[in-house]
């Protein structure tokens, strides 16, 4: 059965919300309705002789995404070397002019409506100054795309092009996908142009630590750099996922590809188009997995469920009467398989939604009704700038804990721990001392640091005019001193 869905669009007063969950470029929600063509019928899992008709049906809707961003960096002073400084001091030290360059990247996207909405990955378009898309046809024409919105927590972004009579994908129900189903990955790998590879669904519900909310479809269809944002389609040529990542020791395909299920992508897309923000439900608990030892202690039948270790004050959980030591077994009568499962289910519910939890307390199962709150942005997880009066040497430096996306962007090995530098004000003292984006601060004055508070504590104890940084860079580890600018 094929049906069309039209989503009513509401204007948004402001980009900012208490959730701070998503990003977009406009102060208003999109004015164009999102019209999706859905086909949720089950597959006829029988033998086929050729896949050409399937590919011809979906391939025209897959686009190449070209992004351009401006990268600014400091030119290296050839005399800024320990050897020269030992002999000549700062005599030859001079700030060199900034150099800017345009960085171009390639990715993929999928047109999902006749009026030009395109689904892709957030990491494909993040930080882009200009976004162009091409259908990869004989005309080789490129169209300027507008960024409607993006959601870093799910790695989804929505673009729009104003082009008439364009091909678009039919949307399937990804909940119907089964392990073993034949699938096709279509995208722009390595900038070669539109490419189709075949495989099967290897697993469902995968989590690889790339973003906050993951429920990936795993496939052995060959996926390579440039495929990000492209289509994963079923045997009927319907869109079931957005290709997002690979697990590889070499950087190329090793049969471990991951795609965001289209049901998840569709929810995010509709929220970004309708309101410009993705609001997620919030319970307000800390939890741990049920171990075999805990299973035996509490007399549980299996390892399903989660054990509450703490309840946040004034949260939805506290208001519902939950407390530490409770074991959540079910949500709306459906079993909870673990921590990832309950996080996903709660995040899919809008703030204000009433949900029922089956909880084991003192050996008895009870039902608690809870009205979900709003998930707010974490206070110290994102990029931070040091503002303490003792942190003046770090003025203009933006730091962050290292995430999976940072490791991918700056090629940071898994064993490296510390704070990654995301940006440096080119006119700052830190820039003059050689700090730049992509460097990782491992230690300050010999002390390991893992957050901005650690750095502030070390600096408060510093009695010298300079501080010693131990840094990681692509070229290797090194020591750098930060010292205030000499008065003229």
N, C-alpha and C positions, 0 to 999 in steps of 0.2 A: 504494500500500500504506500503510495507516494502522497505526501501532503505538504502544503506550503505554510510557513509560519511567518507572521508579520509582527514585529515587536514595536510597540508604541514607544516613541522617544520623548523624554522629558528634559527640559532645560535644567542645567545645573548652575546654582548661584556662584559657586567658587570651586576651584581645583582642590582646595584643601579640605580635609575632613579629619575627624578625630581618628579615623582608622589609619590614614596615611599609607594605605596599602598599595596604591598604584600611582603611575605617572601619566601625564598627558600634556599635549602642547597647547591646548585651547582652554579657555575659561568656561566654555559651554559644552554641553553634550552635543553629539552629532545630530543634525536636523534631518538626515535621511533615514528612513526606516530600514531595518535589517530584514530582508526577505530571503529565507533559507528554503532550499528544496530538500525535503527530508524523504528518505526511503528506509523505513525501519522493518521491512519484511526480512524473514530469515533467509539464509543462504541455501541454495540447492547444491549441496556438497557432492557433486558428481564430476566425473572426468570430462575435461575439455581438451580439444585438439590444439587450439592456438589461443594465445592471450592477446593477440593484436587488436581485436575488437574492444577489449577492456581498456587497453592502453590508449587507443584512439578516443575513447569516451572521456577520460579524465586528464590526459596529458596537456591538452590546450589550456586547462585552468591553472596549471602550475607555472609560476612566473619566476624569473631571475630577479633578485633584489641587489641593487648596487648602492652602497653607502659611501659617503665621503665625510671625513671628520678632520678638523685641524689639530695637529699635534705641535705643541710649542716646547722647545727644550733649550737648555743653555749650551753654548759652544764651549768645548773643553779648552782651557788654557794650558798650553804645552809646558809652562813653567810651574803649574800647580802640581808639583811632584815632590814627594818626600826628599829626594836627592837634592833638588834645587833649593828647597826650603831650608835644609840643613846648612847650606853654604851661604845663601843669599837672603834668608828670612822672607819677608813679604815684599821685598823690593820690586819684584816683577809681577806681583799678584795684581791683577786688574780684571775687572768685570768685563767679559766679552759680550757682544750683542746677542740677543735672543734670535733663534732661528725657528721659523715655522715651516711646516710642510703639510701637504695634504695626504692623508692616509685613506686608501680605498679598500673596501672589503666587499666580498661577494657572499650571497646567501640565497635562500629560496623563500617562496611564499605560495599561498593557495588562494585563488579568488573563490569566495564562497557565496557571492550574491551577484545578481545581474547589475546592480547599481555600484559595483566596484569595491566592496569591502574585501580586504585581504587579511588572512591570518598568517602570522609568522612568529618567530621567536623574539623575545625581548633582547637577547644578546646579539641578534643580527643587526638591530637598529639602534641600540643604546649609544648615546653620545653623538649620533650622526648629525651633521650640519645639513646634509642634503640626502634625500632618498629617491632613487629612480627604480622603476620596474620595467621589465621587458618580457614579452611573451615568448621570446626566442624563436619567432617566426622569420620568414624571409625578409620582412620589412626591416627587421632589426631596430625598430623604433622603440625609444625609451620614453616612459611617461613619469611625470613628477608625482610622487606619492605624498599624501598628507598623513602624518602620524596622529591617529585618533586617540590612542592611549596605549599604555603598556603596564604590565603587572610583573615586576621583578620576582615576586614570591612564587609565581608559577611559570615564569619565563615565557609569557604570552604577550604579543603585541598585535595591535590592529592598525592597518593602513587603509587608505582609500584613494582610489584614482577616479577621475571624472572622465570616463570613456564609455561610449554607448556600444551596445551589441557585442559584449565580451563573453567568452565562455566562462562557466563557473561550475564548481563541483557539487555533486549530490552528496548530502550528509547522511551517513549511516548512524545506527545506534551502537556505540562502541561497547556497551554493556553486553551485547550479544556475541562479541568476539570470543572465540575459543582457541585454546592452545592447539596448534596443528593446522589452523586455517592458513591457506595460501594468501600471501600479501605481496604488494609491490611498493617499492620506494622510488619516488620520482623527485628529482631536484637538479641542482646545478653543481655537482661535485667538482672541486678543484678548478672551477671556472670553465670547464669543458663545454658547458651547455647542457640542455635538457637530457637527462639520462634516466633509464628505467632499470631497476634490478629486482629480482624475484627472491622470495624466501617464504618462511612461515612465521607464525606467532610462536615464539619460543617460551614465553612466560608472560604472566600478567601481574600487575600490582608491584612492580619493581621499584626500589628506592636506591639511588646511587649517591646521594649527598650533594647534588648539584644545586638545588633550590629548596625552599622551605616546604613546599607542598608537591609531593611526587607520587604518582601512581602509574608509572610508565608501562607501556606495552613493550616487551622485548622481542626483537626480531633478528633473524640471521640474514635478512636481505642486506646486501652490501650498502653501507652508508659511509660517506667520507666527508671531510671538511668541505663546506659549500652546500651540503644537503640540508643544513639546519633551516627549519621553517618550511621544508618541502612536505609533500604528501605521502602518507602511508595509506594505501587503498586496499580494499578487499577484492575478491574474485568477481564481483559485480561492478567494479570500478567506482565504488563509493568511498568517500573519505572517512577513514576510521581513526586517523591520528596525524599529529604534526611531528615530523622527524626532528629530534632535538640534540641527541648526543650519542657518542660511541664510547665504549670501554676498549682501550687499545694500549699495547706496550710500544707500538711503533708509530702511532699517530694516524695510521690508516685502518681500514676496515679489517676486523678479525672476527666478524660474525656476531658481534655484540652491539647491536644498535638499539636505541631507545626512543620511543615516540610518546608524546602527550596524547592520551585518549581524546577523541574529538568531543565527547560529552563534557569533559572538563574544560577544554578549549572553548567550547560554545558558551558555557556558563560565564567564563571570564569575558569573552568577547561581547556578549549581550550586556553585561554590567558596564563595561567601558563605553559602549555606544549609547546606552540609555541614560547613564548617570555620570559617566566619567570617572568613577571610582569603584573599586572592588571592596565591598564590606563583608567581613567574615564574622561568624559567630564566635563567642568566647565563653569558656566555662570557668576558668580561673583555678586550675589545680596543677600541682606537680605530681608526677606519677612515675612508676617503675614497672617493668615487665614482670609477669608471673614466672618465677623460676621453678624447676622441679622441687626444690626444697620448700618453697612457699606453697606450691600445689599440695604437697603432702601435709604441711602444717595446717592449712586451712581446709583440708578435705575436699579439694576441688576435683572435678572429673577430668579436666584437661588443663592445658596451659593458656586457655583463652582468658581474656579480661585484663584489666590493669589495676594495680594497687596504688591508691592515693597516698602520697607521702606528705603533702602540704596543701592547704586550702588558702587562697588569697583572700585577704580581708575585703569585705563588701562586694565580693564577686558573686556571680550567678550561682556558683556551687555553694558558697556559704549561705546565701539566702535560701537555697533549697534544702539546707540541713546536712549537706555532706561534710565529712571530716576525715582526717588522716586515719589510715587503717581500713577504710572501706575498700571493697573490691568491686569495680564496675564490671558487670558481666554482659549487660545488653544495653543497647540504645534503641528506643522505639521497637522493642521486642526482637531486635536483630543482634546476634552475638557479636561481641567485640573481640577481634582476633589478636589485638595488640595495640601498642602506643600509636603506631603510624595510622592504624585503622580508625581509632577514635579521633585523632587530630584531623584526618581528612573528612570524616563524617560531620564533625562539628563545624569545620571551616566551610562546608558546603551549605550550611544552614544560615539564613540571614539573621542578623541581630534582632532580638525580640521574638524569635521562634520558640514555641513551647515544645520541649522534648521530654520523654520519659526515660529514666535510667533504672535498670534493675541492678540493685546493689546488695552485696553480701556483707552483713554486719552481725557480729556475734553469732555466726552460724546460721542466721536466718536471712532469706532473700526478701528485700523490701523494694518498693517502687517509689522513686522520687521524681516529682515533676519540676522541671527547671526552665526558666525563661532566660535564654542566652543573652549575654551582653555583647559588646562590640570589641573585637580584637584591635588593640591599639599598637602602634609601632613601638618596638623595644627601645628603651632609653639609651642603651650604650652599645648596641650591636652594630650600628651603622657608622659611617665616617665621622670622626670627631676632630675638632681643632682645639689645641691646648690654649686655655685662656687665663691660667693662673699667673700672677705677677712674676713668679719665678720661672715661668716657661717662655720668656721672651725670645730665646734663641730659636724656638719652634714656631714663632709667629709666621703665619702664612702657609703652614704645613698641615695638610689634611691626612689623617691616619685612619686605618681600619684594621679590625681583626681579619685574618686571611680566610677568605671563603673559597669554595671550589671554583667559582667564576674568576676570582683573582688569580688562582693558580693557573687557570687556563689562559687568562689574558696576559700574564707576565711570565709564564713558564716557570712558576715557583715549584720546586720539588716538594713531595709530601712530607719529607722529614724536616723541612724548614719551618720553624715556629717563631712567631713574633708579631710585629705590626707592620703592615705594608703601607708605603707612602703612596697615596692616590694622586695628590697634586701638590705643587709648591708654587707659591706666588713668585713670579720671576724677579720681582723687585725686592724680595725679602733677603735677610741675612742668611737664611738657610740655603737659598738658591746660590748665593755667592760662595757658600762653603761646600757646594757640590751635591746637595740633596736634590733628588728628582724622583718622579713617579716611577714605580716599579721596584724601588729598593725596599728591602725588608730590614727593619731595626731589630736586631737580635738582643743586644745588650746596651745599656746606658751606664757608663762608669763601672763596667764589669758586672752589673746587675741585670739578670734576665727580666724582660718586660713582656707582658701579654695584653696590657690595656693602657689607656691614657693615665689612669690613676697611678699605675706603677711608675711611669715616667715622672709624674709630678712629685712623687715621694722621693725618688732619687735626686731630683733637682733641688728639692728643699734641703737635702743633706750636703749638696755640693758647695765646697768652700773655695773652689778655684774659679777663675774667670772663664775658663773653657770647660767643655765636657767632652768625653770620649765616647764615640758611638762605634759599635761593632755591627757591621752591615753585611747583608747578603746581596749580591748582584749576579747577573747572568755570567759575568766574567770571573766570579769567585767572591770569597769573603774578604773583607778589608776593614781597617780601622780609619775613622774620620773624626777630626776634632771640629767642634762647633764653638766659635768664640765671637764675642761682640765686635762690631765694627769699631776700628780705632778712630778716635776724635781727631779731626783735622785742625 
